């Protein structure tokens, strides 16, 4: 059986992250998907409004540019600590309640 390869010719594998399929979380519900898609669109609007490039924002967030693209596209869930960094970069505040 011939193994599938990406555009660079590397074999595709999901061994490291079996829950990931094509870079997105397969366990995301429709509501979660819609939420993260809208959140990503809003984050992109904030970036464009401030005339920042993806590379500039990715460097400030200390993440890879492709990760930022996935966040803005709503392809993956955004961790809370990254949302806090977005707030610092864009000048708004995310508030997360503490569980007791």
N, C-alpha and C positions, 0 to 999 in steps of 0.2 A: 504494500500500500504506500502510495506516495504521500509524504508529509507536506502540509500546506506551508507556504512561506509568505512573509510580509514583503513589502515593496523593495526592501533592501536585500532580500534573499535569505533572511534568517528564518529558521523554523518557528512557527507559532506554537506557543505553549501556555498553559494555564496552571502549570504545576506549582509555581510560587504562590499564586492567589487563585485557588480553585473556585472562589465565589465570583471572580471577575470574568466577564465574557466581553471581548472586544473593548476593554477599558472601562466598562460600566458595571455597576453592581447589579447582579441579576435579581437580587432579593428586594429591590426597590418597588414599592407599591405604586399604583397609578397616581394616588394623591401625593406621595413623596416625589415622584417624577415631575409632576406638574409644579409642585412647590419649588424644587431645585431649578427647574427650567426658568420659572419667573424670577427667582432670586438671581440666577445667572444673568438674565437679561437686564435686570436692574443694576447689577454690578458692572456690566459692560457699559450701560448708559452713563454711570458715574465716571468710569474711566475715560470715555469719549468726551464727556462734558468738561473734564479737567485737562483735556488734550494730552493724555498720557498714552504711550505705546504699551503694548503687551509686555515687551521686554523690560521697560521701566518699572511697571507695576510688579512683575514677577520678581525682579531684583529686590524691590522694597519689601515684598512679602517673603522673600527667601525661599521661593519655590521655582520649579522649572516652568518655562513658558508654556509647554504642552499641558501641564497641570492647570494653569490659569485658563487655557482654552477649554479644557474639560469642565472647569467650574462655571465659566461664562456660558457654556453650551448646555448646562444642566445635565451633563452626562454622569457625574459622580456626586456623592454627598460631600458637603463641605464641612470639615471638622470645626468645632467651636473656636479653637485657638486661631485658626486661619480667618474666621469671620471677624475676630477681634483685631487681627492685623489689617484686614480690609478697612475696618473702622478707623484705625490709626492713619492709614494711607489716604482715605477719602474724607476724613474729618467728621465721621459720625460714630455713634456708640451702639454696640450690640450689648444687650443686658441678658445675662443668663442667671436664672434663679438657682440657689444652692439647695440640694436635696438633703434633708435631715432624717 
